[in-house]
Amino acid sequence: MRSTIAYALRSLAKAPGFTAIAFVTLTLGIGLNTSMFSLANALMLRPLLFPESWRLVRLYRSTPQSSRGGLAPADFLALKRAGTGFGAFAGYSSAIATVSEPGRPAETLSLLRVSADFLDVLDSGPCSAAASAPTRRPRAAIALSS
């Protein structure tokens, strides 16, 4: 076994170009594999931070133009009043806003407009996301209830 390892090391020392390319290829492959798994773990494998998150369902409206369109506010209210088999309904939509102060550059914010019962449906308080990630404190939070 020692002689095989010694022979491999001598062969690699005789071809430094091949050794460098093999080293870089292995380094990039291992690094990319690790980062892809970390991303998949964070997005798909780790459970959501809500109690009974397996019960959450997102409803889409299907049209000839798009199979995954959002619900109009009137459709949302009609479904909520209809008393379908769902335990509770909450709605949300995303938006982008620009905020500026005198003498400072404008900032673009990502907003999430939510219905009044959004946090009740998630069985979550307004500060649970901040409590679960204490190292990431947002500078500002805006929530618009409808």
C-alpha positions as CSV (number, residue, x, y, z in Angstrom):
1,M,0.0,0.0,0.0
2,R,2.8,2.4,0.9
3,S,4.6,1.7,-2.4
4,T,1.4,2.5,-4.3
5,I,0.9,5.8,-2.6
6,A,4.6,6.7,-3.1
7,Y,4.3,5.9,-6.8
8,A,1.2,8.0,-7.1
9,L,2.9,11.0,-5.4
10,R,6.0,10.7,-7.6
11,S,3.7,10.6,-10.7
12,L,1.9,13.7,-9.6
13,A,5.2,15.5,-8.9
14,K,6.4,14.7,-12.4
15,A,3.3,16.3,-14.0
16,P,2.6,19.6,-12.1
17,G,0.2,20.9,-14.7
18,F,-2.0,17.8,-14.5
19,T,-1.8,17.9,-10.7
20,A,-2.9,21.6,-10.6
21,I,-5.8,20.9,-13.0
22,A,-6.9,17.8,-11.1
23,F,-6.7,19.7,-7.8
24,V,-8.7,22.7,-9.1
25,T,-11.3,20.4,-10.6
26,L,-11.7,18.4,-7.4
27,T,-11.9,21.7,-5.3
28,L,-14.6,23.2,-7.6
29,G,-16.6,20.0,-7.7
30,I,-16.6,19.5,-4.0
31,G,-17.4,23.2,-3.3
32,L,-20.3,23.3,-5.8
33,N,-21.7,20.0,-4.5
34,T,-21.6,21.4,-0.9
35,S,-23.2,24.7,-1.9
36,M,-26.0,23.0,-3.9
37,F,-26.8,20.6,-1.0
38,S,-26.9,23.6,1.4
39,L,-29.3,25.4,-0.9
40,A,-31.5,22.4,-1.3
41,N,-31.4,21.7,2.5
42,A,-32.5,25.3,3.2
43,L,-35.2,25.5,0.6
44,M,-36.7,22.0,0.5
45,L,-35.6,19.7,3.3
46,R,-35.8,21.9,6.4
47,P,-39.3,22.3,7.7
48,L,-41.0,25.7,7.8
49,L,-40.9,27.7,11.0
50,F,-44.7,27.5,11.5
51,P,-46.6,25.0,13.7
52,E,-48.3,22.3,11.5
53,S,-46.8,23.8,8.4
54,W,-47.8,20.6,6.5
55,R,-51.4,21.9,6.6
56,L,-50.6,25.1,4.6
57,V,-51.9,25.2,1.1
58,R,-51.4,27.9,-1.6
59,L,-54.3,28.4,-4.0
60,Y,-53.8,29.5,-7.6
61,R,-56.1,30.6,-10.3
62,S,-55.7,28.8,-13.6
63,T,-56.3,30.8,-16.9
64,P,-55.4,30.0,-20.5
65,Q,-52.5,32.5,-20.2
66,S,-51.1,31.1,-16.9
67,S,-51.6,28.0,-14.9
68,R,-50.4,29.6,-11.6
69,G,-52.0,33.0,-11.4
70,G,-52.9,34.8,-8.2
71,L,-56.4,35.2,-6.9
72,A,-58.2,38.5,-7.3
73,P,-59.3,40.1,-4.0
74,A,-63.0,39.4,-4.9
75,D,-62.2,35.7,-5.6
76,F,-60.4,35.5,-2.3
77,L,-63.3,37.0,-0.4
78,A,-65.8,34.7,-2.2
79,L,-63.8,31.6,-1.2
80,K,-63.5,32.9,2.3
81,R,-67.3,33.4,2.6
82,A,-68.1,30.1,0.9
83,G,-66.9,28.1,3.8
84,T,-65.0,25.5,1.8
85,G,-63.2,22.6,3.6
86,F,-60.3,24.8,4.6
87,G,-59.9,25.7,8.2
88,A,-59.0,29.3,7.6
89,F,-58.1,31.6,4.8
90,A,-55.4,34.4,4.6
91,G,-54.3,36.3,1.6
92,Y,-51.1,38.1,0.6
93,S,-49.5,39.9,-2.3
94,S,-46.0,41.2,-2.8
95,A,-45.1,44.7,-3.9
96,I,-42.1,47.0,-4.3
97,A,-41.8,50.5,-2.9
98,T,-39.2,53.2,-3.0
99,V,-38.6,55.2,0.2
100,S,-36.4,58.2,0.6
101,E,-35.5,60.8,3.2
102,P,-34.2,64.3,2.6
103,G,-30.4,64.2,2.0
104,R,-30.2,60.4,1.7
105,P,-30.4,58.1,-1.3
106,A,-33.7,56.4,-2.1
107,E,-34.1,52.7,-1.0
108,T,-36.2,50.1,-2.7
109,L,-38.1,47.9,-0.3
110,S,-39.9,44.6,-0.9
111,L,-43.3,44.6,0.8
112,L,-45.8,41.9,1.6
113,R,-49.4,43.0,1.8
114,V,-51.3,40.5,4.0
115,S,-54.9,40.1,5.1
116,A,-55.9,40.9,8.7
117,D,-55.9,37.2,9.7
118,F,-52.6,36.3,8.0
119,L,-50.7,35.8,11.3
120,D,-53.6,34.0,12.9
121,V,-53.6,31.4,10.1
122,L,-49.9,30.9,10.4
123,D,-50.4,30.7,14.2
124,S,-47.6,33.1,14.5
125,G,-46.9,36.4,16.1
126,P,-45.4,39.4,14.4
127,C,-42.0,38.9,15.9
128,S,-41.5,35.2,15.5
129,A,-39.4,35.5,12.4
130,A,-37.1,38.0,14.1
131,A,-36.8,35.7,17.2
132,S,-35.9,32.7,15.0
133,A,-33.1,34.6,13.3
134,P,-31.5,36.9,15.9
135,T,-28.5,37.7,13.8
136,R,-30.5,39.1,11.0
137,R,-32.4,42.2,12.2
138,P,-34.3,44.1,9.5
139,R,-33.8,47.8,9.4
140,A,-37.5,48.4,8.7
141,A,-40.6,46.3,8.4
142,I,-43.8,47.4,6.7
143,A,-47.0,45.4,6.8
144,L,-50.2,46.6,5.2
145,S,-53.4,45.0,6.3
146,S,-56.5,44.9,4.2
